[in-house]
Amino acid sequence: MEQRHGDGRNSGTEQAWSALGGDPALTERISYGGPSGLLPARLPAMPLARATVAVCALAAAELAARRDGGPLPAVHVDDGAVATAFVSERHLRIDGRAPTNFAPLSRFWRTTDGWVRTHANYPHHRARLLRALDLPESAAVPEAETALAGRRAAEVEETVYAAGGLAVAARTPDAWAAHPQGAAAAAAPLLTLGPLGAAAPPRVLPPLAGDPVRPAAGLRVLDLTRVIAGPVATRTLALLGADVLRIDAPQLPESQDAHSDTGFGKRSALLDLGSPGGRADFEELLARADVVVTGYRPGALDRFGLTPEALAARRPGLVVARLSAWGDDGPWGGRRGFDSLVQVATGIAAVEAGADGTPGALPAQALDHGTGYLLAAAVLRALTEQSRTGGSTLATFSLTRTARWLTHGLACRDSERTAGPQPPGGAYDPAAHLRVTDSPAGRLRHALPPVSFTGAPATWTTPPGLCGTDAPVWREGA
């Protein structure tokens, strides 16, 4: 049995599709099904997950129809596939080994006046955290616990930030609303999608060929993102046929375990943009790129000439998608951040707290995954619109905007503040949405993509490779 979107119980899809500038009538092509009660939380985590995947699949179907001139393929959203994909990093196994998703120093800590959460998964972030706490490199949880117990949460937040590390004081929703960064997020839309720079002729999109239907076939995507949200977006574009080339700095390599989850369908190269050779290689790639996705804090890439305006000036007709943790505006616009920290700052952790008051968390890194599918949807919608009107396009996203949507857009009615509306279905079996694939990193058990429409690919054409081992060139014929 399936639930139609038009019954009014999937308003999140309508909200997201409206933010993307899509034709509201197209949402009638979406059907819903699958087991109920997944991703349970006080806040509507499952409605967010369902809506973001739904609009991504609809944008893919729209682009396919535009390229082929046929009817819009029907879109189906299965809650089991969505819930499995939203915790894909937890389902990942590499030769039977479960990766560690959070390092020992990435956790909640008690302070004299509340709680603080730190993020120290990367070695350089761990080193900066310990330096800010006046602890040696050899320090572990007991030493950090003692150091933090005698400090105020806000003091830790500022001290660690000043050292280049990551720590955020736990706030209630009301405290976040009163914070200047919370006010900036409240004033911003869920996302922006609009013209960028000078005019360019309409994009020529040749008809698709072959089966399955890959609406992004023939398009080239430069992926300058890390961790989850951006890589999920580009992983989805790779699924849909794009040639995705991920670029990392040699001095800041990505975790191979993380790449084994989000690197499907992509290639990965190292480029030092601070060197003449690295810049020259990047400019050659940009000259043939269709899309550039960046996931660094605002301003971090400006010194390399990678502002959206500069990119579009050098490559008219480009789609630029920019993602950050805190957004472009407000006092925290230039700060580093991750899903877990945004949940703490925005009051999500307080809403999801345990009976003893210990801060909680959503059942998935839903801000990351949800924003990733929104970003992919925006790129697909931009390509469709460019085929009609031309021009360059800028799409912007932040995890705090997605958090605001979760807490104030989706959770606007009491009926949606618990588990949210759920399509009817049978028992949940995550194994139905997992597959085993051999890769250069080992045998991977991984989640299948949740983006589904008539004729859609069931999985990626290639497994993840080893980080940074591909040449910085586009595929032949792409």
N, C-alpha and C positions, 0 to 999 in steps of 0.2 A: 504494500500500500504506500502511496506517495502523497506528500502534502504539497499543494500548489502555492506558489508565492502570493498569489492574489488573495489569499484568505486573510491577509492583514497581520499574520503572526510572524512575519519575517521583515519587520520594518527596518532592521539594520541594513539589509540589502538595499532597500530603497534609499536610505540615508547615504550609504557609501556610493551607490551608483549616481545619485544626484551630485555628490561632491566631485565625481569624475566627469560631470557634464554629459552623461549618457542620456539617451532617449528613454524616458520612463516606461514606455510601452514594451521595450525589449525585455524587461524583467519578467514578463508573463511567460517567457520561454524557459524559465528556471523551474525545475521540480526538485523536491527534497525528499529524502528518505534515510533509512538507517536506524540504528538502535538509539534509545533515549537515555538520558541521564549522564551523558559524557561530559568531561571537564567540569564537574560540579564545583560551584563556588558561590559565595554570597553575591558577588558581582557577576554580570552575564558574560562569562568567558566563552561559553559555547556559542551564544548568538554572535559574538564578535568573530570567532573563528569561522563560523558558517558564512557570515556575510562577506568577509574578506575573500574567502575562497570563491564564493558565488560570483562576485563582481569580477574577479580575475578570470574565471572561466567564461563569463559572459563577454568580457572584453576580447578574449581570444576568439570566441565564436564570431563576434562582430567583425574582427579583422579578417577572419577566414572568409566570411560572406562577402566582405568588401573586395577581397582579392579575386574571388571566383565568380562574383556576380550572381550567386545563387541565394537561396533562402538562408536565414540565420539558423545554424545548427542548434538543436535542443541542448540545453545545459542541465546536467543532473548533479546534485550535491548530496553526497552520502556522509552522514555524520560520523560513521565509523572511520572512513578514510580521512576525514578532516581531523578528528581527534588524534588519530595515530600520527599524522603528519606534523601536528602541532607539538608533539613531543618526540620528533624524529631523532634528536640527539640522545634520548634515553633508550630508544629501541636499537640504536646502532651497536653492532658487535663487529669486532675486527679479529678474525681468526678465533672467535669465541670470547674474546676479551671485551669487557664493557669499559669504554673510556671514562675517565673522571671528568665530570662536567664542571665541578667547582673545586678549586684548590683549597687546602686547609684554612688559609687566611682569608678566603672569600666567604663571609658569613656574618650573622648578627653578633653584636657584642653589647653587653650591658655597660652603661656609663653611669656617672653619678646622678644624672637627671633623666635617664631614659635609655634609648637604644641607638646604635649606629650600625650601618652595614658597610662593609668594605668589599672591594673587588681586587683580587690579586692573582688572577689566573695567569697573566703574562709575567715572565720573570722581571721585566723592567718595572711593572706596576708593583710587584711584591717588594722589590728593592726600595722603591720610593716610599712605600707605606712604612717599612721598617725604619728607614732613615727619619721619617717624620715623627715616629714614636721613640726616637733615640734608642733603637734596638739594633743589635748586631745582625749581620746577614744570616747567622746560624739560628736566630730566634725562631721559635715555633709558637703554637697556640697558647701554652701556659704563660709564656712571657708577654705575649701580646694582650692576653686577657687581663693580666695584672696592670699593664701600662694603661689600658683603656678604662679600666674600672675606676680609676682615680681622676678621670677627665670628664668635662661636659661634652655632650654630643656635638653641639655647634662648634666648640673649639676644635674637636677632632676633625670635623668636616672642613674647616678652613685651613687648619695646619697641614693636613694631608693634601688638600688641593694645591696649596702653595708649594708643596714639594713635588708636584706633578703626579701624585697618586690619586686614588679614588676611594672616597668615603662619604657617606651621606647620612645625616641624622634622620631618624624616623619621625615623620610628621603625621598629624591627623589631617583629614580632608580640609577641615576649617583652617588649620595652620598653613597648609599649602595654598589655599585660596587667598590668604592674607599676605603670602610671600610675593615679592615682585616678579619672580619667575613664574609662579602660579598664575598671577594676574596676566602676564604676557601670554601664557598658554591659553587662558580662558578667552582672550581677545582674538585668537587666531582660529582659522577654519581647520577642519580635519586635515585637509591637504590643499595645496594650490596647484593648478594646472593651467598654464597660459602661454602666450607668445613671448619669445625671447629674441631681442636684437632685430637685425635687418630682415627684410623679406627674402624668401627663397621660393623657387617654383614648386608646384605640387609634387609630392613624392610619387615616383613611379613604382608601383608594386605589381610585378608580373603575377599571372595566375599561378596557383599552387599546383604541384604535380606530385603524384604518388600517394600512397596510403601507409601510415596514418596521416591525418591532416595536421600539418605543422605551420600555423599562421605566421610565425616569425622567420620562416625559412629564407635564407639569403641575406639576412640582416646581421650586422656586426656590432657587438656590444663590448665596450671596454669597461671592465669591472674593477673599480677602485674601492672596494668595501671589505669589511672584516666582520668576524664573529657570526651573527645569525641573520639579522633583518635584511641587510643588503645582499648577502650570499643566497638567502632564500629567494629573493626577487630574481637574481640572475640565474639561479638554478632553475627557476620556473621558465624564464625566457629561453634557456638552453633546451629544456624539455620541448618547447614549442618551436624549435628549429633554428634559433639564433646561434651564430658562432660567437661564443662568449670567451673572452680572454681576460683572465684575472691578472692584475698587476700588483705585486707587493714590493716593498723596499727590501734590499738585501739585509739591512741591519735590523729589520723588524719582521722576521719570517712568521708565517701563520702556523698554528698548531696543525700537525698532520691529522690528528684525530678529528678536529673541527672540520678540516677540509674533506675528510672522508665522509662526512655527513652532507655537506652543502656543495661539494665540488662536482656533483654528477653533471655530465654533459659538457663540462667546461675544460679549458686548458689553463695552465698557471705558469706565469713567467715572473722573473725578478728584474726590476729596472731601478736603477738609481737615478731619480729625476734630478738630483743635484749635480750630476756629472754631464759633461757635454755629450758623451756617447749615449747615455740614457735618455737625455732630452731629445736627441735626434731620432732615436728609435721610437720614442713616444709620438713625436710629430708625424712620423711615417704611418703609425697606426691610426692616429687621429684623422689623417687625410682621407682615410677610407672608412672611418667609423660612421655608424648610424646613430648609436646611442652611447652615452657615457653616464655611468652610475657612480656616484661618490658617496662614501659613508663615513667620512672624517668630520670632525667638529668644524663649524664654520670658520673660515679663515686659514685653516691648517694647510691648504693646498694653494693658497693665493700666490705665494712666492714663486711657484712653478708656472704661473700663468694659466692656472686651471680654474679661474672663476667662470661661472656659467657664461657671462658676457664675452669673456676672452675666447672661450672654447667655440661659441657660436660664431664669433667674428672670423675665426680661422677655418671653421667648417660649417658654413651656412646650411640650414636644414637639419641640424643636429637636434636630437632629443637629449636633454640633460636632466637627470633625476638626482636630487640631492637629499640625503638623509642625515639626520643628526639625532643625538639623544634629547637635547633640551630645546632645540629650535633656534632660529636666527635672531630672535629678539629677546630682550631681558638680560639681566646681569649674568646669567649662567649660559648665555648663548655660546661662548667659546670654551665651555668646560667639556671634559670627557664624560662619558656615561654609558651605562649598559642597562638592559631591561630590569635586572634585579634592583639596581639603584633607583631607577625611575619609579618602580613600584613602591619603594620605601619613601621617597620624597613626596610623592603625590597623594599619599594616604591610603593607597591600595593595601599595603601591608597592615595598616591599622584596621581597615575594614575586615580583612581576612584573618585577624589575630585569633589566637587560641583563647580558650576559657580563662587561662591564667594571665592573659595580657601579652604573651610573647608574640611579637609581630609574625604575621603569616605571609603567604604568597599565593598567587594564582596557581592553578594546577598545571600550567604550562607557562613558558616564557611567551605569553600570548601577545604582548606588545611587540616583541621582535617578529614573531611569525606573522601576526596580523598585518603589521606595517609592511613586511616583505611582500605579501600578496597584494596589498594596496598599491605598492610601488610598481610591481609588475603590471598590474591592471592599468595604471596611469601611462606607462610606456606604451602598452598596446593601444590604448585609446588615442594617445598622441599620434601614433603611426597612422591610425585610421583617419584622424582629422587632417593630418598633413597630406594624405592622399587626395583630399578635397580642396584644401585651402593653401597648402604649402607653409612656408615659414619654419622657424626654429621654435622649440618648445622647452619650457622649464617646468618641472614638477618638483615640489618640495614637501618634505615629510619630517616629522619628529616623533620620537617615542612618547613625548609628553602630550602631543596632540592626540595621539591614539589613546593614551591614558585618559585624557579629558573626555573623549568620545565614550570610552567604556564607562566612566563614572557619572557622566552627565547627559550623554546622548542616548546610548543604549539603555542605561539604567534610569530611565525617566519615569517608569511606572513600577509600582510595587510588584506586579506579576513578573517583571523582568529582572528584579533585583536578586532573585535566588538562583535557581538553575537555568532560568530562561525557558522560552518555548522550545519544545523538542518534537521533531518529527516521529511518527510511529515507526516501529521496526522491531526486530528480534534482538537476541542477546548479542553483546559485543564480543567479537573475537579479533583481537589485534593481529593475529597471525594471518588473517585474510587480507591484510593490507601491508604485509611485509614480504620481502623477497631476498634471496641470497644471490650475490653477484661476485664474481672474482674480479680483483682489481690489482694494480701494482702494489698497493699497500697491504694486500691480503684479501681473504675471503670476507666479504661484507654482508651482514644482515642489516637491511635498511628499510625504511618506510617508502612505500610507493607514493607517487604524486596524487594529491586529492583533486586536482583540476581536471574536470571531466565534461566533455560535450560530445555530440555525435561525431564519430570519426577521430576523436582525440587520441594521442599516443598514450599507451599504458605505462611506459617508463622511458628512461633516457637512452640515447643511442650509445653512450660510452660511460664507463664508471669513472670515479675520480682518479686522477693520476697522483703523482708525488708532487708536493708543493714546489713551485719554482723551477721545474725541470723542463718546461716547454720553451721553445724559441719564441721571442716576441714578434711574431708575424701572424697574419691572418691565414686561415686555411686556403689551400688552392681551390679556386672556383667559387669561394665565398665572396 
